[in-house]
Amino acid sequence: MDNAINFKFILVGEYKVGKTSYVKAMMKQAVDEQYKATVGADMTFVTKEISGHPVKINLWDIAGQLKYVSMRSTFYRSASAAIIMHSLAPEDMSTAAAEIKGFVDSIRTETAVELNDGTEDKIPIFVVGNKSDLQLADGPTPQELELQEQLAEHGIAGYYKTSALTMDNIDESFDRMAEFVFEYYAANDLLDLQDDTGIIDIRQPASKSGAGCLGILGLRKRN
């Protein structure tokens, strides 16, 4: 896919929330039920076709252990979008909101999109609640509903529930995120699509965050 549009996605979250298992499930690889820590970061190439255009996503699975916190900003650079993952296991929900806010703040500090008018916008950030197979209730819990309200305040582009173990909503969630990111950059005229020559490029984000936000349902809000 030499003529593909290239995006960089960063996948972040605390350790043991299932980031690597999510990637393995999406790539149709066996998911390890026993936890194995990611060292630093792993990159996976994901290819898609969106709106008739070939797309290649460099998906960076960034380690969640405390000893790698200082390295995260290095992997955030030039990110087109971010996915923050948390665990839906009942014992993890009490800390989910604070953990997500911490990642949102750090991502906003280190990333931005430079628009054509010289202003900056925020890169799309999504939140994925993984391990839905461990939820005790069929519907959203009060903690989950409260969390979703807070995500809307943070300008999150979308929220998805998945289970890497059962493969529930894995492909669907990633496809929707990829489509949203493509549409966001295309709508802002940040993709150079030249079908005749096969040259397709995406402009690099700026180094720090700026104005603008994205709604919880993927609807863009104008300031």
N, CA and C of each residue as an Amber inpcrd file, in Angstrom:
protein
   669
   0.8480000  -1.2040000   0.0000000   0.0000000   0.0000000   0.0000000
   0.8790000   1.2490000   0.0000000   1.7050000   1.3690000  -1.0750000
   2.6230000   2.4930000  -1.1490000   1.8960000   3.8210000  -1.2750000
   0.6710000   3.8090000  -1.8270000  -0.0780000   5.0430000  -2.0090000
  -1.1020000   5.2700000  -0.9070000  -0.9460000   4.5880000   0.2110000
  -1.9310000   4.6620000   1.2880000  -1.7970000   5.9450000   2.0960000
  -2.9120000   6.3580000   2.6830000  -2.9060000   7.4360000   3.6600000
  -2.3600000   6.8580000   4.9550000  -1.4060000   7.5390000   5.5520000
  -0.7800000   7.0410000   6.7760000  -1.2660000   7.8160000   7.9940000
  -1.7550000   7.1000000   8.9890000  -2.1400000   7.6800000  10.2670000
  -1.3190000   7.0210000  11.3740000  -1.0840000   7.7750000  12.4170000
  -0.4470000   7.2250000  13.6150000  -1.4510000   7.2680000  14.7590000
  -1.8170000   6.1010000  15.2790000  -2.6960000   5.9880000  16.4400000
  -1.8500000   5.5800000  17.6420000  -2.0910000   6.2010000  18.7800000
  -1.4540000   5.7490000  20.0130000  -2.5120000   5.1050000  20.9020000
  -2.1750000   3.9630000  21.4680000  -3.0640000   3.2110000  22.3520000
  -2.4580000   3.2310000  23.7480000  -3.1420000   3.9040000  24.6830000
  -2.6000000   4.0790000  26.0240000  -3.6070000   3.6070000  27.0710000
  -3.1280000   3.4530000  28.2880000  -3.9620000   3.0170000  29.4000000
  -3.0790000   2.4040000  30.4690000  -3.6410000   2.2200000  31.6430000
  -2.8810000   1.5990000  32.7180000  -2.5570000   0.1440000  32.3500000
  -1.5970000  -0.4190000  33.0600000  -1.2230000  -1.8030000  32.7630000
  -2.3540000  -2.7590000  33.1450000  -2.4370000  -3.8400000  32.4360000
  -3.4190000  -4.9090000  32.6490000  -4.8430000  -4.5610000  32.2160000
  -5.0300000  -3.4950000  31.4360000  -6.3900000  -3.1990000  30.9670000
  -6.7080000  -3.9520000  29.6740000  -5.6910000  -4.5480000  29.0420000
  -5.9290000  -5.3700000  27.8590000  -5.5810000  -4.7200000  26.5370000
  -4.6770000  -3.7490000  26.5400000  -4.3080000  -3.0660000  25.2890000
  -3.7170000  -4.0350000  24.2690000  -2.7300000  -4.8010000  24.7000000
  -2.0820000  -5.7390000  23.7830000  -3.0500000  -6.8290000  23.3440000
  -3.9020000  -7.2780000  24.2410000  -4.9010000  -8.2920000  23.8900000
  -5.8850000  -7.7500000  22.8580000  -6.2320000  -6.4700000  22.9730000
  -7.1190000  -5.8250000  21.9960000  -6.4810000  -5.8590000  20.6120000
  -5.2090000  -5.4890000  20.5350000  -4.5030000  -5.4850000  19.2520000
  -4.4130000  -6.9010000  18.6900000  -4.0790000  -7.8680000  19.5390000
  -3.9790000  -9.2560000  19.0840000  -5.3220000  -9.7630000  18.5690000
  -6.3920000  -9.4290000  19.2780000  -7.7170000  -9.8660000  18.8530000
  -8.0760000  -9.2590000  17.4970000  -7.7380000  -7.9990000  17.3040000
  -8.0260000  -7.3280000  16.0400000  -7.2340000  -7.9430000  14.8920000
  -6.0050000  -8.3650000  15.1870000  -5.1480000  -8.9680000  14.1640000
  -5.3610000 -10.4750000  14.0570000  -6.3940000 -10.9790000  14.7630000
  -6.7680000 -12.3970000  14.7290000  -5.6560000 -13.2980000  15.2460000
  -4.9540000 -12.8220000  16.2680000  -3.9280000 -13.6150000  16.9310000
  -4.4760000 -14.1390000  18.2560000  -3.8830000 -15.1920000  18.7680000
  -4.3360000 -15.7710000  20.0290000  -4.1210000 -14.7820000  21.1700000
  -5.1410000 -14.6430000  22.0080000  -5.0690000 -13.7410000  23.1590000
  -4.6190000 -14.5240000  24.3810000  -3.5690000 -14.0440000  25.0460000
  -3.0650000 -14.7040000  26.2500000  -3.9160000 -14.3060000  27.4440000
  -4.4760000 -15.3030000  28.1400000  -5.2520000 -14.9980000  29.3420000
  -4.3370000 -14.6220000  30.5020000  -3.0840000 -15.0410000  30.4460000
  -2.1190000 -14.6670000  31.4740000  -1.4310000 -13.3720000  31.0580000
  -1.3820000 -12.3990000  31.9750000  -0.8500000 -11.0720000  31.6620000
   0.6380000 -11.1100000  31.3450000   1.0020000 -10.4570000  30.2300000
   2.4060000 -10.2760000  29.8580000   2.6160000  -8.7980000  29.5700000
   3.5050000  -8.1650000  30.3100000   3.7020000  -6.7210000  30.2040000
   4.3720000  -6.3350000  28.8920000   3.9030000  -5.2180000  28.3160000
   4.5620000  -4.6420000  27.1460000   5.8070000  -3.8970000  27.6010000
   6.8850000  -4.0530000  26.8680000   8.1380000  -3.3660000  27.1900000
   8.2530000  -2.1370000  26.2930000   8.1030000  -0.9490000  26.8820000
   8.2060000   0.2850000  26.1090000   6.9940000   0.5160000  25.2350000
   7.0290000   0.0130000  24.0130000   5.9110000   0.1470000  23.0820000
   6.0630000  -0.8650000  21.9590000   4.9370000  -1.3110000  21.4320000
   4.9150000  -2.1900000  20.2670000   4.1360000  -1.4960000  19.1560000
   4.5690000  -1.6440000  17.9170000   3.8580000  -1.0530000  16.7970000
   3.3090000  -2.1330000  15.8850000   2.0620000  -1.9540000  15.4730000
   1.3990000  -2.8680000  14.5580000   0.8580000  -2.0780000  13.3760000
   1.0360000  -2.6000000  12.1590000   0.4660000  -1.9680000  10.9730000
  -0.9280000  -2.5330000  10.7310000  -1.9050000  -1.6510000  10.6110000
  -3.2810000  -2.0500000  10.3260000  -3.6890000  -1.4010000   9.0100000
  -4.1310000  -2.1900000   8.0510000  -4.5360000  -1.6480000   6.7530000
  -6.0550000  -1.6900000   6.6150000  -6.6080000  -0.6230000   6.0600000
  -8.0440000  -0.4930000   5.8580000  -8.2980000   0.1640000   4.5090000
  -9.5310000   0.0700000   4.0400000  -9.9830000   0.8940000   2.9250000
 -11.1480000   1.7240000   3.4280000 -11.0100000   3.0460000   3.3460000
 -12.0260000   3.9590000   3.8550000 -12.4040000   4.9320000   2.7510000
 -13.6870000   4.9940000   2.4460000 -14.1930000   5.8910000   1.3940000
 -13.4410000   5.6910000   0.0820000 -13.0890000   4.4450000  -0.1910000
 -12.4210000   4.1260000  -1.4390000 -10.9310000   4.3750000  -1.4560000
 -10.3710000   4.7870000  -0.3300000  -8.9410000   5.0830000  -0.2550000
  -8.2320000   4.0670000   0.6380000  -7.0640000   3.5870000   0.2270000
  -6.2840000   2.7020000   1.0960000  -5.7030000   3.4870000   2.2640000
  -5.8010000   2.9230000   3.4380000  -5.3330000   3.5830000   4.6610000
  -4.4280000   2.6270000   5.4240000  -3.2880000   3.1360000   5.8810000
  -2.3890000   2.3480000   6.7250000  -2.2550000   3.0510000   8.0640000
  -2.5760000   2.3410000   9.1260000  -2.5210000   2.8980000  10.4770000
  -1.3470000   2.2830000  11.2280000  -0.4610000   3.1330000  11.6990000
   0.6160000   2.6890000  12.5770000   0.0840000   2.7600000  14.0010000
  -0.2550000   1.6220000  14.5620000  -0.8740000   1.5600000  15.8820000
   0.1890000   1.2830000  16.9370000   0.4250000   2.2710000  17.7970000
   1.4370000   2.1600000  18.8460000   0.7770000   1.7660000  20.1650000
   1.0890000   0.5700000  20.6180000   0.6240000   0.0470000  21.9090000
   1.6730000   0.4280000  22.9530000   1.3490000   1.4240000  23.7810000
   2.3260000   2.0020000  24.7020000   2.1680000   1.3930000  26.0930000
   3.2700000   0.9420000  26.6590000   3.2550000   0.2680000  27.9620000
   2.6290000   1.1510000  29.0400000   1.9000000   0.5110000  29.9580000
   1.2120000   1.2610000  30.9960000   1.9160000   1.3010000  32.3370000
   3.0250000   0.5740000  32.4890000   3.7050000   0.5400000  33.7810000
   4.3060000   1.9050000  34.1250000   4.3790000   2.1860000  35.4080000
   4.8740000   3.4810000  35.8800000   6.2840000   3.7860000  35.3860000
   7.1180000   2.7680000  35.2490000   8.5070000   3.0210000  34.8650000
   8.6360000   3.5570000  33.4430000   7.5380000   3.4850000  32.6590000
   7.5850000   3.9900000  31.2870000   6.8710000   5.3320000  31.1200000
   6.3830000   5.9070000  32.2160000   5.6270000   7.1610000  32.1260000
   6.4340000   8.2530000  31.4490000   7.6960000   8.3790000  31.8020000
   8.5350000   9.4490000  31.2510000   8.7690000   9.2960000  29.7510000
   8.5460000   8.0930000  29.2200000   8.7780000   7.8380000  27.8000000
   7.5440000   8.1190000  26.9480000   6.3830000   8.2550000  27.5840000
   5.1430000   8.3360000  26.8160000   5.1220000   9.5060000  25.8460000
   5.5890000  10.6650000  26.2930000   5.5240000  11.8510000  25.4350000
   6.2840000  11.6420000  24.1290000   7.3220000  10.8220000  24.1660000
   8.0850000  10.5240000  22.9480000   7.2130000   9.8150000  21.9230000
   6.3920000   8.8780000  22.3860000   5.5290000   8.1270000  21.4820000
   4.3050000   8.9330000  21.0610000   3.9350000   9.9670000  21.8360000
   2.7780000  10.7880000  21.4930000   3.0340000  11.6630000  20.2690000
   4.2770000  11.9960000  20.0090000   4.6060000  12.9640000  18.9590000
   4.0940000  12.5260000  17.5900000   3.5120000  13.4760000  16.8820000
   2.9860000  13.2640000  15.5230000   1.8150000  12.2890000  15.4840000
   1.1490000  12.0790000  16.6120000  -0.0150000  11.1870000  16.6310000
  -1.1920000  11.8360000  15.9060000  -1.8800000  11.0500000  15.0960000
  -3.0820000  11.5220000  14.4090000  -4.3120000  11.3690000  15.2850000
  -4.2900000  10.3790000  16.1750000  -5.4170000  10.1000000  17.0580000
  -4.9220000   9.2690000  18.2340000  -5.7310000   9.2300000  19.2880000
  -5.3610000   8.4760000  20.4900000  -6.5340000   7.6300000  20.9570000
  -6.2060000   6.4490000  21.4690000  -7.1910000   5.5560000  22.0810000
  -6.7640000   5.3310000  23.5230000  -7.6350000   5.6880000  24.4560000
  -7.3780000   5.4500000  25.8750000  -8.2160000   4.2490000  26.2970000
  -7.5720000   3.2360000  26.8420000  -8.2930000   2.0310000  27.2430000
  -8.3490000   1.9190000  28.7540000  -9.5110000   1.4870000  29.2590000
  -9.6460000   1.1990000  30.6860000 -10.3560000  -0.1380000  30.8430000
 -10.3160000  -0.6640000  32.0410000 -10.9320000  -1.9560000  32.3240000
 -12.3460000  -1.7670000  32.8620000 -13.2820000  -2.5740000  32.3400000
 -14.6650000  -2.5460000  32.8080000 -14.9030000  -3.4960000  33.9740000
 -13.8650000  -4.1910000  34.4190000 -14.0120000  -5.0740000  35.5790000
 -14.4910000  -4.2490000  36.7700000 -15.4570000  -4.7470000  37.5450000
 -16.0230000  -3.9660000  38.6490000 -14.9840000  -3.3860000  39.5940000
 -13.9240000  -4.1270000  39.8800000 -12.9140000  -3.6490000  40.8260000
 -12.0520000  -2.5240000  40.2560000 -12.1370000  -2.2950000  38.9380000
 -11.3140000  -1.2550000  38.3080000 -12.0840000   0.0300000  38.0190000
 -13.4090000   0.0020000  38.1000000 -14.2040000   1.1450000  37.6720000
 -14.0620000   2.3640000  38.5780000 -13.7310000   2.1500000  39.8390000
 -13.6490000   3.2820000  40.7750000 -12.5140000   4.2390000  40.4350000
 -11.4950000   3.7550000  39.7470000 -10.3440000   4.5990000  39.4100000
 -10.3100000   4.9900000  37.9300000 -11.2630000   4.5010000  37.1540000
 -11.2230000   4.6990000  35.7020000 -11.2680000   6.1730000  35.3130000
 -12.1630000   6.9440000  35.9160000 -12.3320000   8.3510000  35.5260000
 -11.0530000   9.1490000  35.7240000 -10.4170000   8.9770000  36.8700000
  -9.1830000   9.7210000  37.1580000  -8.0580000   9.2950000  36.2220000
  -7.9750000   7.9990000  35.9540000  -6.9250000   7.5030000  35.0580000
  -7.1070000   8.0610000  33.6500000  -8.3340000   8.0520000  33.1640000
  -8.6090000   8.5590000  31.8200000  -8.3010000  10.0460000  31.7270000
  -8.7190000  10.8090000  32.7320000  -8.4450000  12.2500000  32.7210000
  -6.9440000  12.5230000  32.6580000  -6.1620000  11.7350000  33.3900000
  -4.7170000  11.9100000  33.3650000  -4.1430000  11.7110000  31.9740000
  -4.6360000  10.6910000  31.2780000  -4.1600000  10.4480000  29.9140000
  -4.6360000  11.5340000  28.9560000  -5.8860000  11.9710000  29.1050000
  -6.3950000  13.0430000  28.2430000  -5.5300000  14.2900000  28.3870000
  -5.2460000  14.6700000  29.6210000  -4.4470000  15.8770000  29.8660000
  -3.0530000  15.7690000  29.2480000  -2.4110000  14.6200000  29.4140000
  -1.0520000  14.4700000  28.8800000  -1.0470000  14.4440000  27.3570000
  -2.0580000  13.8240000  26.7670000  -2.1440000  13.7850000  25.3040000
  -2.4020000  15.1790000  24.7460000  -3.3230000  15.9200000  25.3830000
  -3.6190000  17.2770000  24.9230000  -2.3860000  18.1780000  25.0160000
  -1.5610000  17.9610000  26.0180000  -0.3650000  18.7840000  26.1950000
   0.6620000  18.5330000  25.1010000   0.7610000  17.2870000  24.6580000
   1.8380000  16.9000000  23.7430000   1.4380000  16.8660000  22.2740000
   0.1460000  16.9870000  21.9690000  -0.2910000  16.8210000  20.5810000
  -1.2210000  17.9450000  20.1500000  -1.3340000  18.1200000  18.8460000
  -2.2930000  19.0570000  18.2590000  -2.3110000  18.8610000  16.7540000
  -3.3430000  19.4010000  16.1300000  -3.4490000  19.3950000  14.6770000
  -3.3660000  20.8360000  14.2020000  -2.4740000  21.1050000  13.2760000
  -2.3470000  22.4500000  12.7130000  -3.2960000  22.5790000  11.5260000
  -4.2650000  23.4790000  11.6390000  -5.2550000  23.6740000  10.5880000
  -4.7340000  24.6340000   9.5180000  -5.4530000  24.6910000   8.4050000
  -5.0030000  25.5050000   7.2760000  -5.0180000  27.0010000   7.5620000
  -5.8540000  27.4320000   8.5070000  -5.9190000  28.8630000   8.8110000
  -4.8810000  29.2860000   9.8440000  -3.9920000  28.3730000  10.2030000
  -2.9320000  28.6950000  11.1480000  -3.2720000  28.4280000  12.5970000
  -4.5230000  28.0610000  12.8820000  -4.9100000  27.7310000  14.2510000
  -4.6530000  26.2540000  14.5150000  -4.8340000  25.8620000  15.7750000
  -4.6220000  24.4690000  16.1550000  -5.9070000  23.8600000  16.6880000
  -6.0640000  22.5870000  16.4900000  -7.2020000  21.8280000  17.0020000
  -6.6620000  20.6170000  17.7550000  -7.5340000  19.9600000  18.4810000
  -7.1320000  18.7840000  19.2530000  -7.2710000  17.5180000  18.4090000
  -6.3380000  16.6010000  18.5610000  -6.4620000  15.3340000  17.8450000
  -7.6470000  14.5530000  18.4170000  -8.3130000  13.7450000  17.6070000
  -9.4010000  12.9140000  18.1200000  -8.8900000  11.9380000  19.1880000
  -9.6010000  11.8870000  20.3020000  -9.2950000  10.9270000  21.3650000
 -10.5270000  10.0590000  21.5970000 -10.3240000   8.7680000  21.6220000
 -11.3930000   7.8090000  21.8780000 -11.1120000   7.0860000  23.1910000
 -12.1660000   6.5770000  23.8050000 -12.0150000   5.7650000  25.0140000
 -12.6620000   4.4060000  24.7690000 -11.9380000   3.3570000  25.1080000
 -12.4340000   1.9880000  24.9700000 -12.4750000   1.3390000  26.3440000
 -13.6580000   0.8940000  26.7360000 -13.8020000   0.1180000  27.9600000
 -13.6620000  -1.3560000  27.6130000 -12.5460000  -1.9660000  27.9840000
 -12.2760000  -3.3590000  27.6310000 -12.6670000  -4.2870000  28.7900000
 -12.7020000  -5.5630000  28.5050000 -13.0790000  -6.6030000  29.4780000
 -14.5650000  -6.5310000  29.8270000 -15.3970000  -6.2840000  28.8100000
 -16.8430000  -6.2480000  29.0530000 -17.3700000  -7.6020000  29.5030000
 -16.6200000  -8.6620000  29.2330000 -17.0300000 -10.0020000  29.6680000
 -16.9990000 -10.1540000  31.1850000 -16.3240000  -9.2310000  31.8790000
 -16.2400000  -9.2900000  33.3390000 -17.3060000  -8.4500000  34.0290000
 -18.1140000  -7.7320000  33.2500000 -19.1680000  -6.9240000  33.8550000
 -20.2560000  -7.8250000  34.4240000 -20.7350000  -7.4620000  35.5920000
 -21.7620000  -8.2610000  36.2500000 -23.1590000  -7.8940000  35.7800000
 -23.3730000  -6.6260000  35.4240000 -24.6870000  -6.1570000  34.9870000
 -24.7860000  -6.1890000  33.4710000 -26.0100000  -6.4100000  32.9540000
 -26.2170000  -6.4330000  31.5100000 -26.1300000  -5.0290000  30.9130000
 -26.7140000  -4.0580000  31.5920000 -26.7100000  -2.6890000  31.0960000
 -25.6180000  -1.8640000  31.7460000 -25.5250000  -0.5770000  31.3700000
 -24.5140000   0.3070000  31.9580000 -24.7130000   0.4520000  33.4670000
 -23.6410000   0.3870000  34.2120000 -23.6930000   0.5880000  35.6570000
 -23.7170000   2.0840000  35.9560000 -24.1480000   2.4810000  37.1620000
 -24.1070000   3.9060000  37.5220000 -22.7150000   4.5050000  37.3510000
 -21.6780000   3.7500000  37.6930000 -20.3100000   4.2440000  37.5270000
 -19.9880000   4.4870000  36.0580000 -20.4750000   3.5880000  35.2020000
 -20.1960000   3.7310000  33.7740000 -20.9390000   4.9270000  33.1850000
 -22.1760000   5.1380000  33.6060000 -22.9420000   6.2860000  33.1230000
 -22.2980000   7.5950000  33.5640000 -21.8310000   7.6270000  34.7950000
 -21.1410000   8.8210000  35.2900000 -19.8540000   9.0570000  34.5040000
 -19.1490000   7.9770000  34.2040000 -17.9150000   8.0920000  33.4330000
 -18.1970000   8.6660000  32.0480000 -19.2510000   8.2080000  31.4050000
 -19.5640000   8.6910000  30.0660000 -19.9010000  10.1790000  30.0750000
 -20.5470000  10.6560000  31.1160000 -20.8160000  12.0890000  31.2340000
 -19.5120000  12.8760000  31.3260000 -18.5640000  12.3490000  32.0770000
 -17.2720000  13.0220000  32.2120000 -16.4990000  13.0020000  30.8950000
 -16.6420000  11.9180000  30.1370000 -15.9530000  11.8370000  28.8540000
 -16.4640000  12.9030000  27.8940000 -17.7640000  13.1670000  27.9340000
 -18.3270000  14.2160000  27.0860000 -17.7200000  15.5650000  27.4360000
 -17.5000000  15.8060000  28.7190000 -16.8840000  17.0620000  29.1530000
 -15.4430000  17.1730000  28.6660000 -14.7730000  16.0380000  28.4970000
 -13.3810000  16.0340000  28.0270000 -13.2790000  16.1570000  26.5060000
 -14.4160000  16.1870000  25.7980000 -14.3690000  16.2680000  24.3440000
 -13.9310000  14.9890000  23.6760000 -14.3180000  13.8520000  24.2560000
 -13.9370000  12.5570000  23.6870000 -14.7480000  12.2910000  22.4200000
 -14.0920000  11.7660000  21.3950000 -14.7360000  11.5670000  20.0960000
 -15.6680000  10.3640000  20.0730000 -15.4550000   9.3870000  20.9330000
 -16.3080000   8.2140000  20.9540000 -15.9300000   7.2760000  22.0850000
 -16.9130000   6.5110000  22.5680000 -16.6930000   5.5550000  23.6530000
 -17.2120000   4.1900000  23.2130000 -16.4040000   3.1630000  23.3930000
 -16.7650000   1.8220000  22.9480000 -16.4710000   0.7970000  24.0390000
 -17.3320000  -0.2270000  24.1220000 -17.1270000  -1.3290000  25.0590000
 -16.7150000  -2.5620000  24.2620000 -15.6570000  -3.2240000  24.7230000
 -15.1350000  -4.3760000  23.9990000 -14.7290000  -5.4910000  24.9560000
 -14.5090000  -6.6560000  24.3870000 -13.8850000  -7.7620000  25.1160000
 -12.8910000  -8.4250000  24.1790000 -11.6150000  -8.2990000  24.4820000
 -10.5930000  -8.9460000  23.6600000 -10.6840000 -10.4630000  23.7830000
 -11.1340000 -10.9340000  24.9400000 -11.2060000 -12.3770000  25.1740000
 -12.2870000 -13.0290000  24.3230000 -13.4610000 -12.3820000  24.2270000
 -14.5730000 -12.9500000  23.4630000 -14.6810000 -12.3630000  22.0590000
 -13.8080000 -11.3970000  21.7300000 -13.7990000 -10.7160000  20.4290000
 -14.9900000  -9.7840000  20.2420000 -15.7100000  -9.4920000  21.2990000
 -16.9030000  -8.6620000  21.1850000 -16.5410000  -7.2150000  20.8390000
 -17.0740000  -6.7250000  19.7330000 -16.9680000  -5.3250000  19.3050000
 -15.5300000  -4.8820000  19.0020000 -14.6310000  -5.8140000  18.7790000
 -13.2320000  -5.4530000  18.4970000 -13.1110000  -4.7880000  17.1300000
 -13.4990000  -5.5050000  16.0870000 -13.3780000  -4.9560000  14.7340000
 -14.2760000  -3.7410000  14.5430000 -15.4990000  -3.8260000  15.0680000
 -16.4480000  -2.7290000  14.8820000 -15.9430000  -1.4320000  15.5090000
 -15.3970000  -1.5290000  16.7070000 -14.9260000  -0.3180000  17.3890000
 -13.7580000   0.3100000  16.6470000 -12.8060000  -0.5030000  16.2070000
 -11.6390000   0.0630000  15.5270000 -12.0200000   0.6350000  14.1640000
 -12.9280000  -0.0370000  13.4630000 -13.3750000   0.4790000  12.1680000
 -14.0230000   1.8500000  12.3260000 -14.8600000   2.0080000  13.3420000
 -15.5360000   3.2910000  13.5490000 -14.5410000   4.3790000  13.9220000
 -13.5420000   4.0410000  14.7170000 -12.5310000   5.0350000  15.0720000
 -11.7210000   5.4440000  13.8460000 -11.3330000   4.4630000  13.0390000
 -10.5510000   4.7570000  11.8370000 -11.3470000   5.6220000  10.8670000
 -12.6240000   5.3130000  10.6930000 -13.4730000   6.0990000   9.7970000
 -13.6370000   7.5250000  10.3040000 -13.8140000   7.6800000  11.6140000
 -13.9580000   9.0190000  12.1840000 -12.7040000   9.8440000  11.9310000
 -11.5410000   9.2470000  12.1550000 -10.2800000   9.9750000  11.9750000
 -10.1030000  10.3790000  10.5140000 -10.3850000   9.4630000   9.5990000
 -10.2940000   9.7920000   8.1720000 -11.2020000  10.9660000   7.8450000
 -12.4540000  10.9020000   8.2910000 -13.4200000  11.9540000   7.9890000
 -13.0270000  13.2790000   8.6310000 -12.4590000  13.2230000   9.8260000
 -12.0280000  14.4540000  10.5030000 -10.9420000  15.1680000   9.7010000
  -9.9130000  14.4320000   9.3000000  -8.8160000  15.0570000   8.5580000
  -9.2520000  15.4650000   7.1550000 -10.1250000  14.6810000   6.5310000
 -10.6240000  15.0390000   5.2050000 -11.4950000  16.2910000   5.2750000
 -12.3660000  16.3740000   6.2960000 -13.2510000  17.5320000   6.4380000
 -12.4740000  18.8150000   6.6760000 -11.3180000  18.7010000   7.3080000
 -10.4730000  19.8660000   7.5650000  -9.4390000  20.0930000   6.4640000
  -9.6100000  19.3820000   5.3420000  -8.7400000  19.5390000   4.1770000
  -7.2750000  19.3060000   4.5360000  -7.0240000  18.2870000   5.3390000
  -5.6630000  17.9720000   5.7730000  -5.1080000  16.7180000   5.1080000
  -5.8730000  16.1670000   4.1770000  -5.3970000  15.0200000   3.4080000
  -5.1470000  15.4580000   1.9780000  -3.9750000  15.1670000   1.4620000
  -3.6650000  15.4480000   0.0650000  -3.9400000  14.1890000  -0.7400000
  -5.0790000  14.1510000  -1.4020000  -5.4920000  12.9720000  -2.1570000
  -5.3010000  13.2430000  -3.6420000  -4.3580000  12.5750000  -4.2430000
  -4.0870000  12.7310000  -5.6700000  -4.1550000  11.3580000  -6.3090000
  -5.3630000  10.9900000  -6.6910000  -5.5890000   9.6380000  -7.1940000
  -4.8090000   9.3370000  -8.4720000  -4.6070000  10.3630000  -9.3310000
  -3.9410000  10.1150000 -10.6080000  -2.4780000   9.7350000 -10.4170000
  -1.8210000  10.3530000  -9.4510000  -0.3980000  10.0900000  -9.2510000
  -0.1440000   9.0530000  -8.1790000  -1.1790000   8.7430000  -7.4070000
  -0.9990000   7.7900000  -6.3170000  -0.3540000   8.3980000  -5.0930000
  -0.2400000   9.7350000  -5.0580000   0.3890000  10.3940000  -3.9100000
  -0.6790000  10.7590000  -2.8920000  -0.5640000  10.2200000  -1.7080000
  -1.5110000  10.5220000  -0.6450000  -0.7300000  10.8110000   0.6210000
  -1.0440000  11.9190000   1.2510000  -0.2600000  12.3100000   2.4220000
  -1.1730000  12.9210000   3.4650000  -0.7010000  12.9390000   4.6970000
  -1.3980000  13.6210000   5.7790000  -0.4200000  14.5800000   6.4180000
  -0.8790000  15.7740000   6.7010000   0.0070000  16.7630000   7.2960000
   0.2720000  16.4280000   8.7500000   1.4580000  16.7390000   9.2030000
   1.8670000  16.3850000  10.5540000   1.2200000  17.3000000  11.5840000
   0.7580000  16.7510000  12.7190000   0.2200000  17.5820000  13.7830000
   1.2890000  18.4940000  14.3630000   0.8300000  19.5730000  14.9960000
   1.7520000  20.4720000  15.6830000   2.1940000  19.8460000  16.9840000
   3.0470000  20.5380000  17.7370000   3.6730000  19.9440000  18.9110000
   2.8940000  20.1400000  20.1930000   1.8740000  21.0170000  20.1840000
   1.1050000  21.2050000  21.4070000  -0.3430000  21.4990000  21.0740000
  -1.2290000  21.3710000  22.0690000  -2.6580000  21.3980000  21.8190000
  -3.1860000  22.8040000  21.6280000  -4.3910000  22.8840000  21.0260000
  -5.0250000  24.1760000  20.8090000  -6.5130000  24.0950000  21.0250000
  -7.2680000  24.9580000  20.3470000  -8.6920000  25.0920000  20.6070000
  -9.4910000  24.0490000  19.8500000 -10.7940000  23.9520000  20.2050000
 -11.6930000  23.0360000  19.5470000 -11.8880000  21.7830000  20.3570000
 -13.0010000  21.0690000  20.1300000 -13.2270000  19.8190000  20.8540000
 -14.0900000  18.9090000  20.0160000 -14.1870000  17.6730000  20.4160000
 -14.9600000  16.6730000  19.7130000 -15.9870000  16.0900000  20.6630000
 -17.1960000  15.8810000  20.1580000 -18.2620000  15.4050000  21.0170000
 -18.1950000  13.9200000  21.2660000 -18.9130000  13.4520000  22.2760000
 -18.8890000  12.0570000  22.6890000 -19.4450000  11.1420000  21.6010000
 -20.3530000  11.6430000  20.7490000 -20.9310000  10.8240000  19.7020000
 -20.2210000  11.0160000  18.3730000 -19.0640000  11.6640000  18.4090000
 -18.3350000  11.8850000  17.1750000 -18.8240000  13.0890000  16.4090000
 -19.6540000  13.9330000  17.0110000 -20.1450000  15.1350000  16.3580000
 -19.2500000  16.2950000  16.7230000 -18.8250000  17.0160000  15.7100000
 -17.8810000  18.0880000  15.9500000 -18.5830000  19.2960000  16.5350000
 -18.0020000  19.8850000  17.5810000 -18.5410000  21.0820000  18.2090000
 -17.7020000  22.2800000  17.8110000 -18.3300000  23.3180000  17.3340000
 -17.6290000  24.5300000  16.9520000 -17.6310000  25.5080000  18.1100000
 -16.4670000  26.1230000  18.3940000 -16.3790000  27.1240000  19.4510000
 -16.7830000  28.4910000  18.9230000
